[in-house]
Each structure stands twice: as structure tokens, then as C-alpha cells.
Amino acid sequence: MNSSEPTQRARLRYTKEQQQQQQQQQQQEKRMEFAEVHDHPDNPGEYLTEDELKAYLEEKESQAQKARQEEEQKTAKEKSDDQDIHDRQAKIDQSLNPLIAHPASGSSSKNQASSCGGITDSNPWREDVEDRGLSSLEVHPGAYRVVKKNSARATKLKELGNARYKNQDYFESIRYYGQALAYCPTDETHAHLRAVCYSNRGACYMALGKYRRVVEETSMAIELDPRYVRALMRRAKAYELMDRLEDAVEDLNAAVDVDKTYVPALQEQRRVNTLYKEKTEKMKEEMLSKLKGFGNTILGKFGMSLDNFKLKPQEGGGYSVSYENN
């Protein structure tokens, strides 16, 4: 056998494989040449084959589904947060309801109190429940009775509210002040005590960032005692935080009128007056700038500007206007 024969067979096999590859490539190019193409769904002027279009649409749908899932999760979290806020607000509103401010005052029916065996002087839970300020859900379900006005009890509940406030337990403090208001007599003698409870409850809302509620509570206090300086100052602070500086200045002026020697009121009056003047000047500058721009727009059609007009004070008072062509 000739030794060159294996080499020749190898060359023939390589040549045959090359030819097959070329034929396959030509067939692929021919198929691509006549393959159906589609307009790109998002990029005008670009084209995709059937397979490319399918892959693109699948990827797009996958991204859209992922975005929908993220949006649903975000919406669910917002709903959960809103529900928490709603539940907390409902708890506050319940604690402020004068019919249930006392743990045993869940009903205004006197017959119900006597028929269901509510808290009485002979009941061993009475002092413990009242002293601890428990809610109607934390005592015996049959403990119902109408609140009887008691100034001593109101004062004690107010002090409990003060203690909770110092510990920054604002929701409990609000509840205690609500109970104190439920017990506090409504005659003129106890008007200041009621005003203090309203004002202190406003301080709790201030700490919680509920400035509208602060205004409501302190307004009740001021209505009961118009010379209550602390309530005036708290409402002024709420007005300031709501950017109602004119109202804040009015309250601080009223506080200073009550006591012209009260240093905190004098300091706040000066500080807020400065803020109010700065805000007023800024508003004036913005208004004048807009008016000047409007005037220049009109005068510009005649080749003039407001800068061409100069004001000169007169000896007898007033001003004269002169035109200068720059």
C-alpha cells in the first residue's frame, strides 16, 4: 500500500466536510433571505424575525409581570399602612368619646347599668379600674354606668395624663385627658380645668404632628379661658407650622397683652413677627417682579421698559415720574 493514500483520504474527507458546511451556510443564508420579518413593536425602523419577535415579546411580558407584582406589593403595603393609621385614629376617637371615656361608661342607659351589675361602690374592681384608667375592653363586659361629674376624679385623671405625657406615651395621655374632661363639671368654676385638659391634649397632638387637631383643641381651651397664655402660645406654634404666620402673630400678640412680663411669649412674638415680615416682603417682591415682567411685555412692543421710568420724591410729598431714554 502506498503510504500517501491515508493522507489523500484525509484530504478528501476534509474537503467533503468543507463542502457540506458551505452548502449548509448557503442554505441558511437563502432561508434568511426569504424569511418573514416583522416591524419592531417599540422601535420604528427596526425589524425582527419570527423567533426574535417571539423572544422579545416574552421578555417584555416577563418585565411587565414583574412590574405588576412590585406595584401590587406596594399597593398592599400602602393599604396596610392606611389601615394601621385608621385603626389608631379609631382608637383615639373612641378614647375621646365622652360616653366611653370612663372604663365603665359604655352606655348612656341608667337601666342597663343597674341591670347588668356594673361597677359600684361595693365592687372590688372599682378603685383599681378607675385609678389605672383601664379601657372598656379591659374590664368586666357588664361594667356599664353613666359618668357622674367629679372634679377630684377629673383632676387625678389629668395628673395621670401629665405623667404619661412626660413619658412620651401620647396616645395614653390623650385618653386620660379625655376621661378627665368626661368627669370635669361644666360649670364656670371648672372652666379653667377643662381648658387645661384641652390644651394639654393639644400638646399631645403637637408631639404627634397633628397640627390641625392642635388648633381644634387649643381653640376649645381659649374659648373656655381667653386669657390662657399657654393655650394661645400652643395654637400660635401650630399656626406657624401650618405656615399661617398671620394667625400665629395674632395669638402671640394676645398672649403678650395678657402678660407683658412673660419672657417666652415676648421672645416668640419677636421671632414670629420677624418671620412674618420676611414672608410678607418676599411675597411683595414676587408680586412686583411679576407685575414688572407683565409691564415690560407690554412696553417692549413700543421699544420701552419700566426701567426707563424713574420716580423722584417731591418736596411737598409724593413722587414725580420722569422718562429717561437709555
KEVEX-683210 format. One record per residue (C-alpha): residue in one letter; x, y, z. Coordinates in steps of 0.02 Angstrom, whole numbers, plus 50000, padded with zeros to 5 digits. Layout:
BEGIN
AXYZ ...
# end
This chain:
BEGIN
M500005000050000 N500625017149958 S500965027550116 S500205042950037 E498465035050024 P497915038950207 T498425056950180 Q497415057950020 R495885050350105 A496035062950247 R496135077150122 L494605070650031 R493645069050194 Y494125086850246 T493635093550075 K491965084550085 E491615091850259 Q492035109250195 Q490835107250052 Q489455101550170 Q489735116550285 Q489695128550138 Q488095120650075 Q487295122150246 Q487845140250261 Q487155144250089 Q485515135950131 Q485415145850295 E485785162150204 K484485157950074 R483195154450209 M483645170650297 E483505180050134 F481705174550111 A481245173450297 E479725183550352 V480175198750457 H479105209650569 D479165227750621 H479925230250792 P478435233650910 D479335247651003 N480725253950889 P480105260250720 G481285256450576 E481945240350654 Y481425222750602 L481395205950688 T481225188250627 E479845177150693 D480965169350826 E481715186050877 L479985193950891 K479355179650997 A480865180651114 Y480675199651128 L478825198751170 E479125185251301 E480475195851383 K479345211151379 E477895201551458 S479065194951593 Q479625212551637 A477825218951637 Q477285204851752 K478725208751870 A478225227151871 R476405222451908 Q476955211452053 E478015225652125 E476545237752106 E475365225552191 Q476575223352335 K476755242252351 T474855244552348 A474625230852478 K475895239252593 E475055256252572 K473365248552614 S474125240252767 D474885256852823 D473235265952793 Q472325252652894 D473555254653038 I473285273553036 H471405271053028 D471415258753174 R472475270553278 Q471355285353239 A469815274853281 K470605270653448 I470915289053483 D469155293853432 Q468455280353545 S469505286353691 L468865304153665 N467035299153660 P466295305953823 L465085291153833 I466515278653848 A467905289653918 H467715280954084 P468005262054078 A466275259054149 S465325271654042 G464935261353887 S463095265953888 S462025280953924 S460625269853988 K460425270154176 N459335254654170 Q460725244954086 A461935249954223 S460835243354359 S460275227654267 C461975221254217 G462885223754381 G464115237354333 I465495244654437 T464785250854602 D465495256254769 S465355238254830 N466275231154679 P468095226854723 W468685231554547 R468075249454560 E469585258754628 D470825248054533 V469935251154367 E469745269754393 D471495272754459 R472315263154317 G471245271254183 L470805254754100 S469755254553941 S468035246653924 L468845231653840 E469945228253991 V468615226654124 H467125215454153 P465975216153999 G464495220354111 A465335235654188 Y464255249554119 R463655265454201 V463415283754164 V464855295454209 K464475306654357 K465395323154363 N466775322954493 S468075336854496 A469265327254610 R469235312254491 A469475324054342 T471005331854424 K471755314954461 L471495308954283 K472285324954219 E473825321554326 L473895303754257 G473855311254083 N475275323054130 A476315308254188 R476005298854026 Y476475314353928 K478135315754018 N478475297553971 Q478045301953788 D476575289853791 Y475495302153696 F474055290853649 E473775285553830 S473965303553884 I472595308753761 R471475295153832 Y471725301154011 Y471355319253966 G469775313353878 Q469245304254036 A469635319754139 L468515330154026 A467125317354044 Y467205318754234 C467515337554244 P465965347954287 T465425360154153 D465045375054265 E466025391454260 T467045386754413 H467865372254324 A468085381054156 H469975383054179 L470195364654224 R469305359854063 A470355372253967 V471945364454037 C471385347053983 Y471005353053807 S472645362553795 N473645347653862 R472795336253738 G473315348753604 A475125346853665 C474975328053634 Y474365330953458 M475795343153432 A477035329553477 L476145317853354 G476255330753215 K474355332953202 Y474345351953193 R472535353753137 R471985344253292 V473105355453397 V472165370653331 E470495362353371 E470975357553549 T471805374153595 S470345383753518 M469185374553638 A470345379253781 I470405397553729 E468515398053712 L468395392253893 D469775403753954 P470255417753832 R471695423153945 Y472525405953947 V474265410753885 R474925393153863 A473465388353751 L473725404153647 M475565400053625 R475225381953578 R473965387153448 A475185400153382 K476515386653363 A475295375553268 Y474835390153155 E476685393353122 L476985375153075 M475475376152958 D476255391952880 R474835402752945 L476015415953014 E474735429953020 D473635419553137 A475165414853240 V475625433253262 E473855437253316 D473875423753452 L475585429053515 N475035447253524 A473535441553626 A474685431553742 V475815446653770 D474295457653803 V473795445753943 D475525445754024 K476795458353960 T478135451454078 Y478065433354015 V479755431553931 P479395415953823 A477885424653746 L478905440453711 Q480295430253630 E479085420453522 Q478195436553473 R479815444353411 R480375428653320 V478725425253230 N478475443653189 T480155443153101 L479655427653004 Y478005435752956 K478855451752895 E480115441552793 K478705431552715 T477725447352676 E479235455752596 K479585440352492 M477785439952432 K477885458452387 E479485455752288 E478745441152195 M477175451152154 L478165466352096 S479285455251991 K477755447651905 L476985464851878 K478625471551810 G478765456951691 F476985459951631 G477325478651608 N478925475551511 T477995463551398 I476765477351352 L478045491451341 G479265480551245 K478105481451094 F478455500351090 G480325498451121 M480205503951303 S480445496351475 L479915500551652 D481745504251686 N481535519851578 F480345527251708 K481115534951864 L480235540352025 K480835556352108 P480205562152280 Q479435579552288 E479745592352423 G477915593852468 G477725574952472 G477315562252340 Y478315557252188 S478535562952009 V478835551251863 S480105555251729 Y480565545851571 E482395542651529 N482895535151363 N484415524251398 
# end
